[in-house]
Each structure stands twice: as C-alpha cells, then as structure tokens.
Amino acid sequence: MRFCMVTSFYPPYNFGGDGIFIQRLATALAQRGHEVTVVHCIDAYRASGGATIATDEPAADTITVHSIRHRAGLLSTLITHQFSTPGLKARALRRIFEQQEFDVVHFHNISLIGGAGVLRYGSGIKLYTAHEYWLVCPLSTLWKYGRERCEHRACVRCTLRARRPPQWWRFGGRLRNALREMDALLAPSEFMIRKHAEMGMALDFTHLPNFLPPATSAGGGSTIDRQRPFFLMAGRLEDNKGFHKVIEAFRDFRDADLVIAGSGQFEARLRELAADSPHIHFTGHLPYASLLSYYHAARALIVPSLWDEPFGLIVLEAFSQSTPVIVHHAGALPELVQASDGGLVYTDEAGLLAAVNGLLRDPDRAVELGRNGHRAYLENWTDERHLERYLGIIEEIRARKAPAESG
C-alpha cells in the first residue's frame, strides 16, 4: 500500500515523542514493503524554537520525505496558527497530493502544517491520531498557566499567559466538521479518550497504543559500572515533567543515587537544585543505545510527570530492558502500569519515597516487576503487535467502504 504521513514535526526537525513515533511507524511500514511518504514543515519547527538538529534514529532510505518551507518563514506558520489553514503552504501540499495518489493518508500533529484545513487534503482512507491534546487545547498540553493540569478551560487567558495569540477559530465548528472526513480517529491511551470527552470533544476514538521496536541487544550492547544502586529519570528537562519534585525528595534520601539523563530548558535550574547533593548525577543527552544501558542497570525508572502524559513511551523503553517503573498518577502512566503489573504508582512525595525504598530493600520484587513489564511489552507494545492492529483497522475501513464505493 501507499501511505502518506502528514505532521508538523518530523526528525530531525522534531521536539518530542510524536515525531519519533511517526518515524518508527513509517520505518516499520517501509521495512514490510509498503511505500511511505512523509510530509512535514521546517517552518513549524523553527517558529516553535527549534534550532539544534539531532536524532539517534536511523533514517530509512525507502521513505520519501517532503520538508515544506516557505520564504515567508514565521509568517507562514503564524497564518496556519491563526486561521487553521495551510495558507502559504497550500501550493506545496496540493502539488504533493496531485502528483501521487495514496491508499492511506494518516494525519498526526497537524497544528502548524495546516490545522483543520489540511484534513481535507488527499483521498483514500484517512486517519487522524491524537498524539497530544491539540483538538481541545491551543497549547496542545492541557498544562494550564504553565503551572497546573487543566481541569476547567480558560483558553484565551492561558494562551495569552503563554505569550501566544488566541485562536479565535476554535470557537466555531470548523475542526469538528473537518474531522468528519476521517475514516478513523486514533488515540494511544484510554485516558486520552476520556480526557477529550471531559474537555468537550467526545469523539469515536479507536484505542491504538504506541509501540517501541525491540532493541538489537539488552542494554544497548554496553554496561554501566556504578558502585551504588541508582534510580533513573530520563527525557526532556522541562518544568511539567516533575523532575524537580524528585530531586527535592532525593536530597534527603541518600541510600541510592539518582541519575538524570536528558537535556532541556529547565536543566540549569535542576542542576542548581541538586548542587549540594553529590548522589544526584546528570548525564546530559545520551544516544539511544547508551540510554538503554542506563535503563538496564537502574533499579527502576522514575517518571514524575505533572502534566497528563498522553501515553508514556519512556515506560516502554524501561520495560524493553526488564526495568520496573515508578510513575506519578497523572495521565496515561498508571494505565500502562495497570496493564503490565510492571511498576508502582505514587501520588505524593511520601508515596514516591516509599516506592523507592521498597524496591531498594527488596531487589527480588524489582526483578519481578521488571519481568512483568517486559512480558507485557512483548505481548502488547512491539512494532509487530502495533502493525497487526494498525493494518487491521485499515482493512476494516476498506471492507466497510467497499460496498458504498461499488454501489
């Protein structure tokens, strides 16, 4: 089949897990003989503050990538943001879809490549995946005023507080009307489906969990030699990730080390917070293979996110190395723990320290939880399992549409 992935961000012009997921999906499809085209927007990446281009994921030569950019740069992105339309990118997008007919057009993070307007492009089977909360949140995160989870919407004030112009088009029915053209709406977690309904967007989502391709070897082929047991945190160092809460808890908990892998705009603040704690270590950004080694050696991975994580790919990374997780109760993280029996869930600092101390004092329990997580990963979250579900959804849509098209 011929697939087209449409997204604002795609490696190396990428920030978070959604772009990596799209690349992995495109690669998995290409490896199985499908033709895959990816359309993304460099202007969107630049306008969102992207500058450093780096990726640990190998690019598949068999994937055709269209990197859209316009000489107007920021203006092009601003038009899309304000009017939810491809705007100055329309000509480039039309050319792509006129030159090739696709069997499946899969829309992902479309916020800055065309908004609601881009959903009208292409033919064949059309899918949309909600990787974040863009359908119900101008900032896509439901992280209100930059300090708390959003329970009650105040979009204009929140957007202004984030120094972005309000999106007045959201007060009409344009987005809902555009979504009616989709043959299936996909969401990676049951939590996301419930959250969209809670925020006023009760849609007929299909639950399709994300996946992680198996590593070629446990631990990335290397080992971590540390004298003391350690707990790991990894990811982008941003304020809504909650890393500062764990650092505060570990400052007085010195029975094990805390290792923090990653980089981000909050890194300097975190290093300052941990300056008087020699048992708290920062590695900076690590290549994926090296990161797997840290997962493999850690007593557990701590995921302290304060915002409502839509899925939690980092949890799968830990499970792939038979490492248990300790997760905050926000978002879809508890859902993954419940589905795997591969970790513990906490709600406050006392609960976090109880979980840490429990796994530290009982290493056999940590091993048991890690094995449970690894077993659940192999059963539910590999590329093979994901593609089985993904292609099954497409075949169901094809069968459903066939009588209508023949009639």
Phi, psi and chi 1 to 4 in degrees:
 res  aa     phi    psi   chi1   chi2   chi3   chi4
   1 MET       -  159.4  -75.0 -170.7  -73.5      -
   2 ARG  -105.0  117.5  -62.6 -178.7  -61.5  -85.5
   3 PHE  -109.7  145.1  -71.3   82.9      -      -
   4 CYS  -128.4  121.7 -178.9      -      -      -
   5 MET   -99.9  125.1  -53.0  -71.9  168.0      -
   6 VAL  -114.7  122.7 -178.3      -      -      -
   7 THR  -154.3  151.5  178.2      -      -      -
   8 SER   -68.9  -42.6  -63.7      -      -      -
   9 PHE  -121.4  136.6  -52.2  111.6      -      -
  10 TYR  -151.6  135.8 -174.2   75.7      -      -
  11 PRO   -53.9  140.8  -25.4   35.3      -      -
  12 PRO   -85.4    2.1   32.5  -36.4      -      -
  13 TYR   -90.0   74.7  -57.3   94.9      -      -
  14 ASN  -153.9  149.8  175.5   68.0      -      -
  15 PHE  -111.8  -55.2  -63.2  100.1      -      -
  16 GLY  -117.0 -160.2      -      -      -      -
  17 GLY   -71.5  -22.2      -      -      -      -
  18 ASP   -65.2  -41.6   58.7  -33.6      -      -
  19 GLY   -64.6  -40.8      -      -      -      -
  20 ILE   -63.7  -41.3  -63.1  -62.4      -      -
  21 PHE   -60.9  -44.5  169.2   81.2      -      -
  22 ILE   -62.2  -42.5  -63.8  163.7      -      -
  23 GLN   -61.8  -41.1 -174.2 -179.8   52.7      -
  24 ARG   -67.9  -38.5  -72.6  172.3  174.6  167.4
  25 LEU   -65.3  -46.1  175.2   58.3      -      -
  26 ALA   -60.5  -41.8      -      -      -      -
  27 THR   -65.1  -43.6  -59.7      -      -      -
  28 ALA   -62.3  -40.9      -      -      -      -
  29 LEU   -66.8  -43.3  -71.9  168.0      -      -
  30 ALA   -63.9  -38.2      -      -      -      -
  31 GLN   -65.1  -21.6  -71.4  173.5  -18.2      -
  32 ARG   -99.8   16.2  -71.5  156.0  179.8   81.4
  33 GLY    92.6    3.4      -      -      -      -
  34 HIS   -83.6  152.4  -61.1  -75.7      -      -
  35 GLU   -88.2  126.3  -63.3  179.8   23.7      -
  36 VAL  -126.6  129.1 -175.8      -      -      -
  37 THR  -119.1  137.1  -63.4      -      -      -
  38 VAL  -118.9  132.7  176.4      -      -      -
  39 VAL  -118.7  121.7 -177.1      -      -      -
  40 HIS  -140.5  176.1   74.1  102.0      -      -
  41 CYS  -125.5  115.0 -177.9      -      -      -
  42 ILE   -67.4  -36.8  -66.0  177.9      -      -
  43 ASP   -59.6  -37.2  -66.1  -28.3      -      -
  44 ALA   -62.2  -41.1      -      -      -      -
  45 TYR   -65.5  -46.0  175.7   77.2      -      -
  46 ARG   -64.6  -42.9  -61.0  -63.0 -170.8 -165.1
  47 ALA   -66.4  -24.5      -      -      -      -
  48 SER   -89.4    6.8  -58.2      -      -      -
  49 GLY    98.0    6.7      -      -      -      -
  50 GLY   -72.6  135.9      -      -      -      -
  51 ALA  -138.8  -52.0      -      -      -      -
  52 THR   -77.1  129.9  -58.6      -      -      -
  53 ILE  -106.7  112.0  -50.2  -98.2      -      -
  54 ALA  -154.3  141.4      -      -      -      -
  55 THR  -152.8  145.1 -179.9      -      -      -
  56 ASP   -99.2   -5.5  -62.0  -35.4      -      -
  57 GLU   -87.5  128.6  -63.4  -75.7  -32.4      -
  58 PRO   -70.5  137.6   25.4  -33.6      -      -
  59 ALA   -85.5  135.3      -      -      -      -
  60 ALA   -82.4  129.3      -      -      -      -
  61 ASP   -66.0  -22.1  -65.2  -25.4      -      -
  62 THR   -85.3   -1.1   53.7      -      -      -
  63 ILE   -96.0  128.7  -62.0  173.5      -      -
  64 THR   -89.5  123.7  -59.8      -      -      -
  65 VAL  -116.4  123.4  178.7      -      -      -
  66 HIS  -104.2  111.1  -65.5  -76.2      -      -
  67 SER   -98.6  102.0  -57.2      -      -      -
  68 ILE   -82.0  134.3  -65.7  178.1      -      -
  69 ARG  -149.3  152.0   63.9 -169.3  -46.0  169.9
  70 HIS  -125.0  148.4 -167.3  -83.3      -      -
  71 ARG   -62.8  -20.0   61.8  178.6  178.3  -85.3
  72 ALA   -76.7  -14.6      -      -      -      -
  73 GLY    56.3 -113.3      -      -      -      -
  74 LEU   -58.3  -37.1  178.2   60.6      -      -
  75 LEU   -61.1  -41.0  176.0   60.7      -      -
  76 SER   -58.9  -44.5  173.1      -      -      -
  77 THR   -67.8  -39.1  -54.3      -      -      -
  78 LEU   -62.9  -40.2 -179.8   61.8      -      -
  79 ILE   -62.0  -44.5  -69.9  172.0      -      -
  80 THR   -62.9  -44.1  -64.1      -      -      -
  81 HIS   -61.2  -40.8 -178.8  -90.0      -      -
  82 GLN   -84.9  -26.4  -74.0  -64.2  -76.7      -
  83 PHE  -120.1   -0.3  -61.7  101.0      -      -
  84 SER    52.6   49.0 -162.7      -      -      -
  85 THR  -141.8  152.7  176.1      -      -      -
  86 PRO   -60.0  -29.3  -27.2   36.2      -      -
  87 GLY    57.4 -119.9      -      -      -      -
  88 LEU   -70.4  -11.4  -61.2  178.8      -      -
  89 LYS   -90.5   -4.0  -65.2 -179.4  -76.5  -70.7
  90 ALA   -60.0  -42.0      -      -      -      -
  91 ARG   -62.6  -45.6  178.3 -179.0  -64.3  179.6
  92 ALA   -63.7  -40.5      -      -      -      -
  93 LEU   -66.7  -43.1  -73.7  165.7      -      -
  94 ARG   -60.9  -40.0  -79.5 -163.1  -58.6  -91.6
  95 ARG   -61.4  -42.6 -174.3 -178.8  -56.6  116.1
  96 ILE   -62.3  -46.0  -67.7  168.2      -      -
  97 PHE   -78.9  -18.9  -74.7  101.6      -      -
  98 GLU   -80.7  -30.4  -72.4  171.5   -3.6      -
  99 GLN   -77.5  -24.5  -71.2  177.0  -12.9      -
 100 GLN  -144.5  139.8 -175.8  171.8    1.8      -
 101 GLU   -99.3  130.3 -176.1  174.6  -23.3      -
 102 PHE  -107.5  146.4  -60.9  101.2      -      -
 103 ASP   -75.4  -36.0  -60.6  -56.9      -      -
 104 VAL  -135.8  127.1  178.5      -      -      -
 105 VAL  -112.0  117.7 -179.2      -      -      -
 106 HIS  -113.5  113.4 -169.2  163.9      -      -
 107 PHE   -92.1  137.3  -60.7   93.8      -      -
 108 HIS  -119.3 -116.4  -63.5  -88.7      -      -
 109 ASN   -80.9   99.8  179.8  -13.1      -      -
 110 ILE  -104.4    8.9   56.3  172.1      -      -
 111 SER   -54.1  -39.8   59.1      -      -      -
 112 LEU  -118.1    5.0  -63.5  179.6      -      -
 113 ILE  -100.1  -10.7 -164.1  171.1      -      -
 114 GLY   170.9   -7.9      -      -      -      -
 115 GLY    55.3 -149.5      -      -      -      -
 116 ALA   -59.0  -32.5      -      -      -      -
 117 GLY   -63.9  -29.9      -      -      -      -
 118 VAL   -73.3  -19.0   80.0      -      -      -
 119 LEU   -65.6  -15.5  -65.0  176.9      -      -
 120 ARG   -85.7   -5.8  -57.2 -170.5 -176.2  -80.0
 121 TYR   -83.5  150.5  -75.5   72.5      -      -
 122 GLY    83.6  169.4      -      -      -      -
 123 SER  -137.3 -167.0   57.4      -      -      -
 124 GLY    76.6 -155.2      -      -      -      -
 125 ILE   -78.5  132.8  -66.6  172.4      -      -
 126 LYS  -122.1  126.6  -60.9  172.5   77.9  168.8
 127 LEU  -121.0  151.3  -49.9  173.6      -      -
 128 TYR  -134.1  129.4  171.8   81.9      -      -
 129 THR  -109.3  127.7  -66.8      -      -      -
 130 ALA   -88.4   93.4      -      -      -      -
 131 HIS   -79.4  -22.9  -67.8  -76.1      -      -
 132 GLU  -141.7 -156.3   16.1   61.2   -3.5      -
 133 TYR  -109.8   30.9  -57.7  103.2      -      -
 134 TRP   -60.6  -31.5  176.6   76.6      -      -
 135 LEU   -61.9  -26.4  -64.7 -178.7      -      -
 136 VAL  -123.9   -0.1  -66.5      -      -      -
 137 CYS  -142.4  123.4  174.4      -      -      -
 138 PRO   -59.4  -26.3  -23.4   33.4      -      -
 139 LEU   -96.0   -4.4  -57.0 -179.7      -      -
 140 SER    71.0    1.4  -60.7      -      -      -
 141 THR  -117.1  -18.0   58.7      -      -      -
 142 LEU    53.4   36.2  -70.8  178.0      -      -
 143 TRP  -108.1   96.0 -174.3 -119.9      -      -
 144 LYS   -77.4  130.6 -166.6  173.3 -177.0  178.4
 145 TYR    55.3   20.0  -58.2  139.3      -      -
 146 GLY    68.5   20.6      -      -      -      -
 147 ARG  -146.5  -10.9   64.4  169.5 -175.2  -98.7
 148 GLU  -154.2  158.8   61.6 -167.9   29.1      -
 149 ARG   -68.2  142.0  -63.6  157.9   67.7 -170.3
 150 CYS   -83.5  116.8 -178.3      -      -      -
 151 GLU  -107.3  -31.7  -56.9  -68.6  -16.2      -
 152 HIS  -132.9  127.5  -55.7  -74.4      -      -
 153 ARG   -71.5  137.0  -60.7  173.7   74.1  168.6
 154 ALA  -146.8   61.5      -      -      -      -
 155 CYS   -62.8  -42.4  -63.7      -      -      -
 156 VAL   -64.6  -49.3  173.7      -      -      -
 157 ARG   -63.5  -41.7  -70.9 -162.4  -59.1  -85.7
 158 CYS   -65.1  -41.9 -175.2      -      -      -
 159 THR   -64.3  -43.3  -56.9      -      -      -
 160 LEU   -63.6  -39.1  -69.4  172.8      -      -
 161 ARG   -61.7  -31.5 -175.2   76.4   62.9   88.2
 162 ALA   -84.4    5.8      -      -      -      -
 163 ARG    63.1   41.3  -61.8 -178.9  178.8  179.9
 164 ARG  -126.1  149.2  -62.5 -174.4 -173.7  179.2
 165 PRO   -72.8  141.1   24.4  -32.3      -      -
 166 PRO   -61.2  153.1  -21.6   33.1      -      -
 167 GLN  -105.6   91.8  -64.7  176.0  -47.8      -
 168 TRP   -67.9  -22.2  -57.7  109.8      -      -
 169 TRP   -63.2  -19.5   59.3  -94.7      -      -
 170 ARG   -66.9  -17.1  -73.2 -176.6  174.4  -88.4
 171 PHE   -86.2    1.7  -65.0   94.3      -      -
 172 GLY  -106.0 -169.8      -      -      -      -
 173 GLY  -102.1   15.9      -      -      -      -
 174 ARG   -60.7  -43.2 -177.2  174.6 -171.0 -179.3
 175 LEU   -67.5  -45.7 -177.3   53.6      -      -
 176 ARG   -61.3  -40.7  -78.3 -175.1  177.4  -87.2
 177 ASN   -63.1  -41.3  -69.1  -24.6      -      -
 178 ALA   -66.8  -36.2      -      -      -      -
 179 LEU   -66.5  -21.8  -71.8  171.5      -      -
 180 ARG   -65.0  -18.5  -68.8 -168.5 -179.2  100.8
 181 GLU   -78.7  -10.0  -65.7 -157.4   12.2      -
 182 MET   -80.4  139.8  -60.4  -61.3  101.6      -
 183 ASP   -82.0  -22.8  -66.8  -63.1      -      -
 184 ALA  -157.1  140.5      -      -      -      -
 185 LEU  -109.1  126.4  -56.9  174.6      -      -
 186 LEU  -113.4  145.2  -49.6  176.5      -      -
 187 ALA  -139.5  139.3      -      -      -      -
 188 PRO   -77.4  -12.1   28.3  -35.7      -      -
 189 SER  -146.0  153.1   64.9      -      -      -
 190 GLU   -64.8  -32.7  -64.9  -74.2   -0.9      -
 191 PHE   -58.7  -44.1  173.5   85.2      -      -
 192 MET   -61.0  -39.4  -79.4 -161.0   75.1      -
 193 ILE   -62.8  -45.2  -62.8  173.1      -      -
 194 ARG   -65.3  -39.7  -65.2 -166.4  -57.8  -89.4
 195 LYS   -66.5  -40.7 -168.2   64.8  178.4  179.3
 196 HIS   -61.2  -41.4  -84.2   81.3      -      -
 197 ALA   -64.8  -41.7      -      -      -      -
 198 GLU   -60.7  -34.2  176.4 -172.5  -39.9      -
 199 MET   -93.0   15.3  -57.4  -54.4  -71.2      -
 200 GLY    95.0   11.4      -      -      -      -
 201 MET  -125.6   70.6 -167.1   69.7   84.8      -
 202 ALA   -80.2   97.8      -      -      -      -
 203 LEU  -116.1  162.5  -60.3  169.8      -      -
 204 ASP   -84.7   73.9 -173.8   18.1      -      -
 205 PHE   -78.0  149.5  -79.5  106.4      -      -
 206 THR  -105.2  128.6  -63.7      -      -      -
 207 HIS   -77.8  116.2  177.1 -148.8      -      -
 208 LEU  -133.4   98.6 -180.0   63.5      -      -
 209 PRO   -61.4  152.6  -19.7   32.2      -      -
 210 ASN   -70.4  176.6  -70.5  -12.4      -      -
 211 PHE  -142.9  168.4   71.8   93.4      -      -
 212 LEU  -137.0  120.8  179.7   72.4      -      -
 213 PRO   -62.3  141.0  -18.7   31.1      -      -
 214 PRO   -59.9  141.4  -22.0   32.4      -      -
 215 ALA   -71.6  151.9      -      -      -      -
 216 THR   -67.0  -27.5   54.7      -      -      -
 217 SER  -154.7  148.6   60.3      -      -      -
 218 ALA   -62.9  135.9      -      -      -      -
 219 GLY    75.8   11.3      -      -      -      -
 220 GLY    67.0   13.4      -      -      -      -
 221 GLY    87.0    6.3      -      -      -      -
 222 SER  -139.3  170.8   60.1      -      -      -
 223 THR  -124.8  156.8   59.2      -      -      -
 224 ILE  -108.3  121.4  -58.1  -60.9      -      -
 225 ASP  -101.7   99.7 -178.3   17.8      -      -
 226 ARG  -124.3  142.8  -60.1 -169.0   65.7   86.3
 227 GLN   -76.8  -26.6  -60.5  -59.0  -46.8      -
 228 ARG  -118.5  151.1  -77.0  160.9   43.0   93.6
 229 PRO   -62.2  148.8   22.0  -32.4      -      -
 230 PHE  -140.6  154.4   71.5   93.3      -      -
 231 PHE  -108.9  146.3  -69.1   81.1      -      -
 232 LEU  -114.9  141.4  176.7   68.4      -      -
 233 MET  -124.8  142.7  -67.0 -165.5  -63.4      -
 234 ALA  -147.0  152.9      -      -      -      -
 235 GLY   131.1 -168.4      -      -      -      -
 236 ARG   -72.8  133.3  -73.6 -176.7  -63.2  150.5
 237 LEU   -87.4   83.9  -54.1 -172.5      -      -
 238 GLU  -120.3  160.1  -50.5  -68.0  -14.7      -
 239 ASP   -65.7  -32.9   57.1   -9.2      -      -
 240 ASN   -78.8   -2.4   63.1   -6.8      -      -
 241 LYS   -81.7  -13.9  -66.7  -66.3 -173.2  178.3
 242 GLY    77.9   11.9      -      -      -      -
 243 PHE   -60.3  -33.7  -72.3    4.6      -      -
 244 HIS   -64.2  -31.3   56.7  -67.7      -      -
 245 LYS   -66.3  -39.2  -64.2  -72.6 -172.5 -179.6
 246 VAL   -71.4  -39.9 -179.6      -      -      -
 247 ILE   -59.3  -44.3  -70.2  175.8      -      -
 248 GLU   -60.3  -39.4  -69.7  168.1   -3.6      -
 249 ALA   -69.3  -37.0      -      -      -      -
 250 PHE   -80.6  -13.4  -97.9   77.9      -      -
 251 ARG   -60.5  -33.1  -68.5  178.5   68.8  178.7
 252 ASP  -104.8   -0.4  -64.9  -38.5      -      -
 253 PHE  -107.9  103.3 -177.4   84.3      -      -
 254 ARG  -114.9   15.5  -61.9  175.2  178.5  -94.6
 255 ASP   -79.7  -12.8  -66.6  -18.6      -      -
 256 ALA  -147.6  160.1      -      -      -      -
 257 ASP   -85.4  159.0  -72.0   -7.7      -      -
 258 LEU  -121.1  122.7  176.9   65.1      -      -
 259 VAL  -111.8  130.0  175.4      -      -      -
 260 ILE  -118.2  115.2  -57.4  169.7      -      -
 261 ALA  -108.8  128.1      -      -      -      -
 262 GLY   137.5  178.9      -      -      -      -
 263 SER  -145.8  167.7   59.4      -      -      -
 264 GLY   162.4  178.4      -      -      -      -
 265 GLN   -70.1  -15.8   62.2 -179.1   13.1      -
 266 PHE   -95.0    3.0 -151.2   47.5      -      -
 267 GLU   -62.5  -44.8 -178.0  174.4   -4.6      -
 268 ALA   -60.6  -40.9      -      -      -      -
 269 ARG   -65.2  -39.7  176.2   72.3 -175.8   93.8
 270 LEU   -67.7  -41.2  -66.1  177.0      -      -
 271 ARG   -63.1  -39.1  -72.6 -178.6  178.1  -87.2
 272 GLU   -63.8  -40.8  179.5 -178.0   -9.5      -
 273 LEU   -64.3  -30.9 -171.3   62.4      -      -
 274 ALA   -99.8    8.9      -      -      -      -
 275 ALA   -59.5  -33.0      -      -      -      -
 276 ASP   -97.8   20.3   59.7  -11.4      -      -
 277 SER  -125.9   90.9  -56.5      -      -      -
 278 PRO   -65.5  -13.6   21.9  -32.6      -      -
 279 HIS   -89.7    3.7   63.8  -60.6      -      -
 280 ILE  -108.6  122.5  -60.2  177.4      -      -
 281 HIS  -123.7  144.4  -49.0  -85.6      -      -
 282 PHE  -114.1  135.1  -68.0   81.5      -      -
 283 THR  -102.7  -15.0   70.2      -      -      -
 284 GLY    73.8 -170.4      -      -      -      -
 285 HIS   -67.7  136.0  173.5   76.9      -      -
 286 LEU  -119.3  142.2  -68.1  173.6      -      -
 287 PRO   -57.9  152.5  -20.0   31.2      -      -
 288 TYR   -57.4  -42.8 -174.5   57.1      -      -
 289 ALA   -61.4  -40.0      -      -      -      -
 290 SER   -68.7  -37.8  -62.0      -      -      -
 291 LEU   -62.2  -40.0 -178.8   58.6      -      -
 292 LEU   -60.1  -33.7  -70.9 -179.0      -      -
 293 SER   -63.9  -39.5  -64.3      -      -      -
 294 TYR   -67.5  -42.5  -84.4   90.0      -      -
 295 TYR   -54.4  -48.9  -77.4  125.4      -      -
 296 HIS   -60.5  -34.4 -169.2   64.9      -      -
 297 ALA   -91.5  -18.1      -      -      -      -
 298 ALA   -71.8  148.6      -      -      -      -
 299 ARG   -66.5  -36.9 -177.8   61.5   54.2   91.9
 300 ALA  -165.4  157.8      -      -      -      -
 301 LEU   -95.3  131.3  171.5   73.9      -      -
 302 ILE  -101.8  126.1  -59.3  174.9      -      -
 303 VAL  -119.6   96.4 -170.7      -      -      -
 304 PRO   -98.0   24.1   35.0  -33.1      -      -
 305 SER   -49.4  133.6  -67.9      -      -      -
 306 LEU   -90.1  -26.9  -58.1  176.6      -      -
 307 TRP   -88.8  171.3   76.0  -61.5      -      -
 308 ASP   -82.1   89.7  -73.2  -34.3      -      -
 309 GLU   -57.0  128.6  -68.2  -84.9    3.1      -
 310 PRO   -68.8  -27.7  -19.3   32.4      -      -
 311 PHE  -146.6  -78.8 -177.9   72.5      -      -
 312 GLY   118.0   60.1      -      -      -      -
 313 LEU   -59.5  -29.2 -166.3   59.4      -      -
 314 ILE   -63.5  -29.6 -168.2  171.7      -      -
 315 VAL   -64.8  -41.5  171.9      -      -      -
 316 LEU   -63.8  -36.0  -57.5 -166.1      -      -
 317 GLU   -61.7  -40.6  -67.5  176.2   -6.5      -
 318 ALA   -67.0  -46.4      -      -      -      -
 319 PHE   -60.1  -34.9  -73.5  167.6      -      -
 320 SER   -61.9  -21.6   76.3      -      -      -
 321 GLN  -107.6   17.4  -60.2  -56.6  -55.2      -
 322 SER    59.2   35.4  -61.1      -      -      -
 323 THR  -108.2  129.2  -61.1      -      -      -
 324 PRO   -73.2  166.8   28.5  -34.6      -      -
 325 VAL  -124.7  152.3  -62.4      -      -      -
 326 ILE  -123.6  112.0  -58.8  172.7      -      -
 327 VAL  -119.3  146.8  -54.4      -      -      -
 328 HIS   -69.2  156.2 -168.5 -128.4      -      -
 329 HIS   -79.4    7.8   70.9  120.4      -      -
 330 ALA   -81.9  145.9      -      -      -      -
 331 GLY    65.3 -146.0      -      -      -      -
 332 ALA   -85.5   -1.6      -      -      -      -
 333 LEU   -60.3  -47.5  -62.1  173.3      -      -
 334 PRO   -61.0  -29.6  -24.1   35.6      -      -
 335 GLU   -60.8  -41.2 -176.0  177.5  -38.3      -
 336 LEU   -68.6  -38.5  -65.8  174.1      -      -
 337 VAL   -66.5  -42.8  171.6      -      -      -
 338 GLN   -64.0  -38.2 -178.0  178.2    6.1      -
 339 ALA   -72.1  -19.2      -      -      -      -
 340 SER  -115.3  -23.2   63.5      -      -      -
 341 ASP    53.2   40.4 -168.8   22.7      -      -
 342 GLY  -109.6   18.1      -      -      -      -
 343 GLY  -179.9 -164.9      -      -      -      -
 344 LEU  -128.1  152.6  -55.3  170.6      -      -
 345 VAL  -118.2  136.7  180.0      -      -      -
 346 TYR  -128.4  159.6   71.4   93.6      -      -
 347 THR  -117.8  -20.3   59.0      -      -      -
 348 ASP  -148.5  179.7   53.8   23.6      -      -
 349 GLU   -62.0  -38.9 -178.9  176.2  -48.0      -
 350 ALA   -62.6  -40.6      -      -      -      -
 351 GLY   -66.8  -36.9      -      -      -      -
 352 LEU   -62.5  -49.6  168.3   63.7      -      -
 353 LEU   -66.7  -32.8  -70.1  177.6      -      -
 354 ALA   -65.4  -41.3      -      -      -      -
 355 ALA   -66.2  -45.8      -      -      -      -
 356 VAL   -60.6  -48.1  166.0      -      -      -
 357 ASN   -65.9  -36.7 -163.7   53.3      -      -
 358 GLY   -62.9  -45.5      -      -      -      -
 359 LEU   -73.5  -26.3  -64.9 -173.6      -      -
 360 LEU   -70.6  -42.9 -175.7   62.6      -      -
 361 ARG   -79.0  -21.4  -55.4  -56.8  173.6 -163.7
 362 ASP  -126.5   77.9 -171.0   -5.8      -      -
 363 PRO   -62.1  -28.1   18.8  -30.3      -      -
 364 ASP   -64.5  -36.7  -69.9  -19.7      -      -
 365 ARG   -65.1  -39.3  175.1   61.1  172.2  157.6
 366 ALA   -62.1  -42.8      -      -      -      -
 367 VAL   -63.2  -42.2  169.7      -      -      -
 368 GLU   -61.7  -46.3  177.9 -172.7    5.2      -
 369 LEU   -64.4  -39.9  -68.6  175.7      -      -
 370 GLY   -62.0  -40.5      -      -      -      -
 371 ARG   -65.5  -40.2  -73.4  174.3  177.2  167.2
 372 ASN   -60.8  -44.5  -68.4  -16.2      -      -
 373 GLY   -62.8  -41.3      -      -      -      -
 374 HIS   -66.4  -40.9 -171.9 -105.5      -      -
 375 ARG   -62.9  -43.9 -179.3  167.8   53.4 -109.7
 376 ALA   -65.2  -37.2      -      -      -      -
 377 TYR   -59.7  -47.4  159.0   68.9      -      -
 378 LEU   -65.1  -32.2  -66.7  176.8      -      -
 379 GLU   -80.9  -29.7  -67.9  174.9   -5.9      -
 380 ASN  -123.5  -25.3  -59.7  -58.6      -      -
 381 TRP  -129.7   23.9  -61.0  -52.3      -      -
 382 THR   -88.5  170.4   62.4      -      -      -
 383 ASP   -64.6  -36.7   50.1   -9.4      -      -
 384 GLU   -62.0  -45.0  -69.3  -69.0  -15.1      -
 385 ARG   -66.9  -40.4 -174.1   71.6 -179.0  102.9
 386 HIS   -64.5  -47.0 -177.9   88.0      -      -
 387 LEU   -66.0  -32.2  -75.3 -173.5      -      -
 388 GLU   -59.7  -45.3  176.9 -175.5  -26.3      -
 389 ARG   -70.4  -44.4  -65.8  165.8  173.7  157.0
 390 TYR   -61.3  -51.0 -179.4   71.3      -      -
 391 LEU   -69.1  -28.7  -64.2  175.0      -      -
 392 GLY   -64.5  -40.9      -      -      -      -
 393 ILE   -60.9  -43.7  -69.0  169.4      -      -
 394 ILE   -63.9  -41.9  -68.8  170.4      -      -
 395 GLU   -66.2  -36.7  -71.9  -53.8  -45.8      -
 396 GLU   -63.5  -41.6  -71.8  177.2    7.3      -
 397 ILE   -65.6  -43.4  -65.0  170.3      -      -
 398 ARG   -59.4  -44.5 -170.6 -166.2  -59.1  -85.4
 399 ALA   -65.8  -37.2      -      -      -      -
 400 ARG   -68.7  -36.9 -175.2  175.1   71.1 -121.5
 401 LYS   -81.7  -23.2  -64.2  179.6   70.6  171.2
 402 ALA   -58.1  -46.7      -      -      -      -
 403 PRO   -61.3  -38.6  -23.2   34.1      -      -
 404 ALA   -66.0  -39.2      -      -      -      -
 405 GLU   -71.8  -37.6  -68.8  173.8   -5.3      -
 406 SER   -73.2  -29.0   61.0      -      -      -
 407 GLY   -79.1      -      -      -      -      -
